[in-house]
Amino acid sequence: MENSDPSVIYKTPAILLADSKLNKAQKIALLKSWARDAYELSEAANESMIAPSDNGSDQLAAVLDALLKLGVEYDPNKPAAEI
């Protein structure tokens, strides 16, 4: 995949999950990347750096739910070494 931002290619995490061209490991990697991005958006909103309507909270919840469907519990707040 050329673009490293899965939200550019997939409108929702559910669409990513349904993509039969991706294996489970690829889906997990993309969803974790998406979760980190959504978490950063959420943190920026909490610090009043972006508009509340762009806060990423709903997107983060959807991405974390998709990861759970793949059997992965993920905390985007933890450094990658701890995961």
Secondary structure, DSSP 4 states (H G I P E B T S, - for coil): ---S-HHHH-SSHHHHHH-TTS-HHHHHHHHHHHHHHHHHHHHHHHTTSS-GGG--HHHHHHHHHHHHHTT----TTS-GGG-
